[in-house]
Amino acid sequence: MGGSADYQCPHRVAIPPAKPFLKSLKSGLKETLFPDDPFRQFKNQPSSRKLILGLQYFIPILEWAPRYTFNFFKADLIAGITIASLAVPQGISYANLANLPPIMGLYSSFVPPLVYAMLGSSKDLAVGTVAVASLLISSMLGKEVNPKENPKLYVQLALTATFCAGVFQATLGFLRLGFIVDFLSHATIVGFMGGAATVVCLQQLKGILGLVHFTHGTDLVSVMRSVFTQTHQWRWESVVLGCCFLFFLLLTRYFSKRKACFFWINAMAPLTSVILGSVLVYLTHAEKHGVEVIGHLKKGLNPPSITELDFSSPYMMTAIKTGIITGVIALAEGVAVGRSFAMFKNYHIDGNKEMIAFGLMNIAGSCTSCYLTTGPFSRTAVNFNAGCKSALSNVVMATAVMITLLFLTPLFHYTPMVVLSSIIIAAMLGLIDYEAAIHLWKVDKFDFFVCISAYIGVVFGSVEIGLVIAVTISLVRMLLFLARPRTLVLGNISNTMIYRSMDQYPTTNTVPGVLILQIDAPVYFANANYLRERISRWIIDEEDRLKSTGGPSLHYVILDMSGIGSIDTSGISMFEEVKKQTDRKDLKLVLANPRSEVIKKLEISKFIETIGQEWIYLTVGEAVAACNFMLHTCKSNPVAPDFDQQNNIV
């Protein structure tokens, strides 16, 4: 092949000087794992300033407290009292769902909110227990220890599991590994939460029907069998009372959705139900007619429960497993809720700081008779609508709960369990988001399949099974996308230098003698062989098409590498094999727009020398222009001549 000194491409890709390999590798790993470096602001600062910024980063209250005003306090006071009215009945209800003493639900709305107020980065998140975590604790620990037969050991395991969850959450935050929670996709969470809400509602049939003995299983079949084999033990008093309060709670929710100003009605409805139910039972002596009540609640504050943590128990592995699973679920819910409400007020939530806050508040909670807490949606929504201005609303709520613990717990003696079941059912119905599932069906059938799989797994199997199924399917989908990336044939949009997918734009034109392929994913060991086979197939199909139509033969293969963000050694080997294949077919391989990280590795591996620097272009348009120039310069030669090396230097 002869040289051509006449043609020079004015827009060559300039390969930057390569950094030392280890430095480049370290920089790449850091950018991949930690794209947002929170410590960037500390650089070039005096030591005293670094100390202040560091304390403000890890203890956010030091940042916003100096700017706190009395007007903010008035708003937080109202919001705190409002969410306290919701926290008290929900705390008792969810503790009952977890098969824990009801008083632990109140403790869990006392200490953890105080810790979060100092360490959390959300202005709106209201801390407390949640139904899904309560159900998980009940189902996972209940398989090993019966809470009725051995309540002390069961409580110890619940506290130990909470401690393990806190350690796990804080570790993720300190190591800045928050991306792990992102493996719970939106479709997974919708299906999982819907299934868990359905299971929780089914579990409350025990309280609604006034049953004494009930299955410990959470699946639909076990619950239905337990319900319909005990029809002779159904209590009509409980059914009537439960249906009336459930109707009242759903009615208040309906009105609150119709007008935002009615949110107070919905926020006060659970506490109102508890008060009315207690008064009704007290006046009618309904507990003597089969209506189960909470009974005695210990007044005052418990001593620290750090001695209750049992790390030598034979059930320790169960506690660790429960802690990790519930910890991940609590993180996913809490961070998602915090970010959702932060968008309304246009401020940023640091996911890693939230994980540290959640972890430390659960560690502190496990030492003060609390079980797992996070940021529940219902309580946070009430906090937001009540006009909270900062995390101090959690302090107000905790203070109100403390007053309840010190002076008001005897008033809950006559609270009927059926009212607590009604409160849980009313709260859980809002988590069954069928509209989101319909939207998933319209937009992405695979996401809908993930959602339904999670739902069915939870309802017909168990909470753990549903979670594992959903996460597994999501990971398989991700691996499929990585292992089977798209390769597209590009064509030219008439009268432009723009090249787009011929599938998306059917009116685009092919370039005679040139095949333009776009690889739309990073090239790794998992997809290198697949891409090599796809490129080979595209070349063969294009040659067959040209032969059948009698068009000009194929001379050039242009690879648009703009979608290849990174590459490994297997990917480089793949390109070397493609180069050998094109050489055997007397075709010329041309690269367009390789990214900096890719071009560095191609240079280090000597692939640039193999292909020739003159065959790397900034855009597809320039690559096509050069190929057309070569075809017109030497029509008889199936492979265009090399450029003059002196006049075409990268």
N, C-alpha and C positions, 0 to 999 in steps of 0.2 A: 504494500500500500504506500502510495506516495504522500509527500507532505503538501500542505497548502498554507502558504504564508499570507494569502490574500484575505482570508476570513478570520476575524477576531471577535469573540463574544465579549461585549463590554461589561457584562454583569456576571463575572465568575463568583463562585462561592469562596470566600476567603476562609481558609481553615485556621482557626485561632491557635496560637502556640499552646501545646498541651501542658497542663499542669503536671506536677509529679503525681504518679499514679495513685499512691496511697492517700495523698491530700485530696485528690479528685474523688476517690472512692468514699472517703470520710464525708466530704461535702455533699456528695450525692445521697448517701444514706441518711444524713441529717435532714436534707431537704425533703426526702421521701417520707420519713417517719414523723418529722416535726416541721411541717411547712410554715407554721406560724410560731416564730420564736418569741416567747413572752419576755425574755431577758434582753432583747435587743435594745430596749430603752435604757438598760443599765450601763451600756458601754459609754466610755468617754465621760463618766460622771465622777465627781469627788467621792471619796470613801464614805463620808457622812451621808451624802445624798443617796449613794447605793444602799446604805443600811435602811434609810427611810423608805425608799422605793421597794426594797425587799420585804419590809414589814407590811407595807400597804398592799403588796401583791398577795402575800399569804394570809393577811388579816384585813380584808376589805373594809371592815368597820372603821379602821384608822384613816381610810381615805375619805369616806363620806360623812363621818361624824362631825368633823370641824365645820362642815357646811350645813349642818342640820339646823332647822329653824322651828320655831314654835308652831307655825302653821302646818308644817309637816307632821309635828307631833299630834296635833288635833286630828288630822286625817288618819294617821296610823292608830290612834286610840280608838276611833270609831270602827276602823277595819278590824283591829285586833279583838275587840269585844264581839263583833259580828261573827268572826270565824271561830271564836271560843264557843259561841252558842251552837256551832256545828260540830266542833271538835269533841265536845263532851259526849253527846250521844253516839257519834261515829266511833270514837275511841272505845267506848264500852261495847258497841256492836261488833267491831272488827276483832277485838280481843276474844269475844265469845266465838266468833268464826274460827279463830286460830286455836280454840280449845284452851285458852289461857285465862287466868283470873281476870275479871272485868277491870279491876283496879290497875292492871298493867297497861290497859289501853289509855287510861288517864295519865299515868306516868309518862307514856310515850308522847304525850302532847305537852309535856312540861320541860324536861331536860333537853331533848334534841333540838327543839326550836330555839332555845337559848344559844346553843353551840352554832347553829346555822346562822343566826343573826350576826354573829361575829365573823364567820368564815365564808358565808355564801355570797355569790356575786349577783343574785337575782333580787330585784326590788319587790317582786310580786309573789314569789313562791311561798306558800304556806305549808309548813312541815307537819306531817302526821302519819299515821298508819294507813295502809291501803288494803283493799279486800283481796287483791290477787296475791300479794305477799302473805297475807294471813292464811289464805287457802293453801298456798304452797307449804307453809310451815305445818299446818294441820295435817295435810296429806302425806308429806314426806317423813315427818317425825312420828306421826300417828301409826305408820306401818311398823315402827320398831318398838315404840313405847305407848301403852294405852294411857291417855291423859286422865281417865277416870280411876284406873287401878293404881297408877303410880304418878300422881300429879307433881310431886317434888322433882323427880328425875326428869319429867317432861319439861317443866319450867327451866331446869338447869340446861337441858339440851337447847331449848329455845333461846336462852340468853347466850349460850356458847355459839350457836349458829349466827346470832346477831353480831357477836364479836368478830367471828370469822368473816362475815359479810363486810363489816366495817374495815377490817384489815385489807381485804381484797380490793374494796373500792378506793381506799386511800392509796394503796400501792399503785393502782392504775393511774391515779392522778399524779402522784409524785414522779412516776416514770413517764408521764405524758403519753399514755397508751390509750387515750380515749377513743381512738378509732376502732377499738375492739367492739365497742357498743354499737358501732355503725353496721355491724354484721346482722343486727336485727333490723331488717328492712321495714319500710312502711307497711307493706302488704303482710309481713309476718306479724307485726304488732297489731294490726287491725284484726286479723284472724285469731291471734292468740288472746287478745283482750276480750273479743266477742265470745270466744269459747269459754274463757275463764269466768266471764260475767254470767253466762248461761249456767255453768256448773254451780257458781255461788248462789244464784237464784234457786236452783233445784235443791241445794242443801238447806235453804231456808224453809222448805216445805215441812221440815221437822218442827220448827217453831210455829208456823202458820196452822198446822194441823194438830198441834199439841201432842206430838209423839214423844215418848220417853226413850225408846230404843230406836236407834237409827244406824244405817250402814256407815262405816268409815270410808267406803269407796266413794270416789268422786265422779265416776263415769255414769252416763245416763241410764244404762241398764240396771246397775246396782241400786241407784236411787229410786227408779220406778218400781223395781221389785220390792224394795223396802217400804215404799209408800202403799202399794196396792195389796201387799200381804198383811197389812195391819189396818185395814179399813174399819175393823171393829173397835179400834182404839182412837179413831179420829174424835176430836173434841169440838163440837159445834160452837162452843163459846169462843175458843181460840180462832176458829175460822171466821166467825162474824167480826170479832174484834180486829183481826189481822186485815181482813178485806176492807173494813171501814178506814183504818189508818192508811192503808196502801192507797186507797182512792183519794184520801185527803192529800197525801204527799205528791201523788201524780197530778192532782188538780193544781196544786201550788206551782209545780214545775211548769205546767201548761201556761198558767198566767204569767209566770216570769219570762217565758219565751216570747209571749205575745208583746210584752212591753218591758224594756230594760229596767224601768223604774220600779218594777214589781219584784226585783231580785231579792229584796228584803223578805218578802213573803216566803220565797223558797228557802232562803238562808235560815230563817227562824222556824221553818216547819218541823225539822227533826226534834229540836228541843221542845217545841210546843207539843208534839206528839208524845214525847216522854212525860211531860208534865201532866197532860190530859189523861194519858194511860195510867199513870201512877195514882192520880186522884180518883179515877174511875174504879181501879182495883181496890183502893183503900176504902172507898165508900160502899162498894158492893161486896167486899170480901171475896172477890173472884178467885183468889188463890186457893180458897177452900173448894172451888168447883172445877179444879183442873187447869186453871190458868197459871202457868209457871212464871215466877218472878225472879228478879236478880238475887234478892236476899241481902244479907249483911255485906256492906263494903267497909273495909277498915279505914277509919279516919286518920289523917295525918300522913307524914312522909316516911317512907321506908328507909332504913339504913342502907348504905351502899351494898350492892349485890355482887361486888367483885369476887367475894368468896364463893358465890354460887357457880361461877364459871368452872366447868369440869373438863380439864384437858386430858384426863387419864381414864375417862369412861370408855367402855367397850363399844359405845355408839359414837365415838369421836368422828369416825369417817362419815357417818350419816350427818352429823352436825356440820362438818366442813362442806360436804356436798350441798346440803340445804343452804348454807351461807353463801356459797358461790352462785348458785342458781338464783336465789332470791335477791342477792346483791346485784347481779346483772339486770334482772327485771326491774328492780327499784331504780337503778341508774338510768336505764332506758326511758322509764316513765318520767322520772324527775327531771332529767336534762331536757327531754322533749317538751315537757310542760313549761319549764323555765324559758326555753328558747321561743316557744309559741307566744307567750305573753310579753316577752322582751321586744318582739317585733312591733307590737302595738304601741310601745312607748319609745321605740327607736333607740335602744341601747344594746350593748353586746354582752352575751353570756359566755364566759370562759368555761368550756366543758371540763378541762382538767382541774380548775379551781373548784368547780361544783363537785367533782368526784372526791377531792380531798375533803371538802366540807361534809358531804354525805358520809364518807368513811369515818371521819373523826366524830361526827355526831352519833353514829351507830356504835362506835367503840365506847364513847361516853355513856350512851344509852344502855348498853349491855351491863355497865357497872352500876347502874342506878335503876334497876328493875324495869327497863324498857325493852320492847322487842322492835323488830325492824321498822324503820320509818323512811319516808321519802317525801316527794312533793306531789300529793294527789291532785288530780285535775279539778275535782268538785270544790275542794277547799280553796285552791288557788284562784279559781274563777270567782268565788265569793269575795276573796280578799281583793282581787282586782276591781270588781264592780263596786266594792265599798269605798274605793278611792284611796287605797294604801299608797304611800310615797316612798317607803323604804322597808328594809327587813325588820325594822323595829316593831312592826305589827305582830311579828312572831313573839317578841318579848311580851307585848301586851296580852296576847293569847296565852302564853305560858304563865303569866301572872294570874290571869283569870282562872286557869286550870288549877294552879297552886291553891288559890283561895277555895276552890271547889274541894280539893283534896283535904284541906285543913278543916273546913267547916260544914260542907254541904253534902258529903257522901251519904250520910244516913237518909237523906231525902230520896235516894234512888232505891231504897229497899223494896218498894212496891212496884218498881218499874217492870211491866210485863215483858217477857222475852219475845212475845209475838210482835210487840211494837219495834223491838230491835231488828227482828227479821224483816218487818215492813220497811224500815229505814234502809237496810242493806239492799233489798230488792229494788227499791226506788232509785237508789244510787247506781246499782249495777245495770239497770235497763238503759241508762244513758251511754254505757260502754259498748252496747251492741250496735255498732255503726253499720247498718245495712246499706245506707246510702253510699258510704265509702266503698263497700264491696261491689255495688252496682257500677260505680265509677271505674273501679279496677277492671271489671268485665268489659266495659266499653273501650278502655284505653289500652290495656295490656292483659291478654288472656293468661299469660304465664303467671303474672302477679296475682291474678284472681285464683289460679290454681294453688299458688303458695298460700294465699289467704284461707281458702276453703280447706286445704290440707291441715293447716294449723287449727282451724276451728273443729274439724272432725276429730283430729287427734286428741284435742283437749276434751271434747264432749264424750267421745266413745272410748277413749283410752284413759289418759290422765294428763294432768297439767304438764308434767315433765315430758311425756311422750309427744304431746302436741308441740311443745317448744322444740324438741329435738328434730321432729319431722320438718317443721317449718324452716329451721336454720339449715338443716341438711339440704333441703331442696333449693334454698337460696344460694348456698355455697356451690351446689352442683351447677346451678344456672350461671353463676359467676365463672366457674371453671370452664363451662362450655363456651361462654363468650370469649374467654381468654384462649382456649385451645382451638376454637374454630372461628377466628376473626373473619371479617368480610374482606373480600378482594373485589374491587370494582373496575370495570372498563370505563375509561373516560373518553368523552368526545368533545369536539369544539362547538361552542355556541356561535352561530354565524355572525360574521363581521366583528368578532371580538377576539381577544387573546385569552378568553376564559375557557377552562376545561372542567366539565362536570360529568357526573355519573350518567351513562346513557340509559339506565333503568329509570332514574328520576326525571331526566329530561330527554324524552324520546326524539325530540327534534334536533338533537346534537348530531354533528357530522363526524364520521371517522376520518382519520388522517391517512391518506394512501401510503402504504409501506411502513406504517408506524403503529405499534400496539402500545397503548398507554394504560398502565395498571396502577391502581391506588391500593395500598395496604393500610387498613384502618385500625391498627392496634399495635401495641408494643410487640416486638419479636423476641420470644423466649424459647427455652427448650421445649415447653409444652406445645407450642404451635409451629415450630420451625419446620418439621417434616410436612405438616399439613400445608403450610404456605408454599413450600417447594413444589409439592404435588399440584396445588392449585395454579401456580404460575406456569408450570409445565403444561397443564391441561388447557389454560387460556392460550398459550402459544400454539399448541396443536390445533385447537378449535379455530383460531384465527387463520392459520395456514390452510386448513381445510375449507374455511369459508371463502378465502381469497381464490383458491383453486376452483371451487364450484361456481363462483361468479365471474371468473376470468379476469379479476382485477390484478393490479400489480402485486408482485410477491412481497413478503414481509422482510424488512431489512433491519428495523430497530425495535427494541423493547425498552420503553421508558417506565421506570418505577417511580411513582410519586410517593415520596417518603415523608410527607408533611404530617401524616397521622401516626408515625412511628416515634413515640416519645422516648423509648429506651430500647436497648438491645443487649443480649448477652452473647457468650461465645458460640452457643448453638446457633443463634441467629446469624452471626458472622459466617459460620460454616455453611449455613443455608445459602447465603448470598454468593459464597465462593462456588458452591455447586451449581447455582443458577448461572453464574458466569461461565463455568465450563460447558454447561449445556448449550447456552447461546453460541459459544465459540464453535461447538461441534456442528451447529446448524448454520454457521456463517452469519450469525446475527450479532448486532452490537448492543450491549447492555448499557443503558444510560440512567443515571440517578438524578432526581430533581428534588430540591429543597430538603436535604437531610438536616435534622436538628443538630444542635451543638454537641449534645452528649453522644449522639450516634456517630457523628463525624469524627469525634475524638477517638472513639473505640475503633472505628474503621481505619483510622490513620495508624494507631498503635499496632493493630493486627496486620498492617502492610497491605490491606485490601485496596486502599487508595492507589498504591503503586501498581497493583494488579489490573485494576480497571482503567487506570489512567486519569490523572487529575483533570484532563481536558473534557472528560465525559461526565462531569458533575456540574449541574446548573442550579441557578437560584429558583427558577420557576419552571413549570411544565411548558409554558408558552415559549420560553427561551430554548428549552431543550428541543421542542418541536421545530422551532425556526432553524436551529443548527442542523437537525436531521434533514429537513427539507432542502437546506442549502447544499448539504453533502449529496443528497439524491440528485439534485439538478446539476451539480458540478461533475459528478461521475456516474451517469445513468447506467453505464454498462457494468459497473462494479457493484455487486450485491452488498458489499460492506464499504461504507464511505472511508476515505483516506484519513489518516491521522492528521491532527493539527500540528502545525509547526511549534515545537516545544519552546522556542525562544519567544514567540509572539503570544503564547497562550499559557501563562503561568498562573496557577491558582494563588 
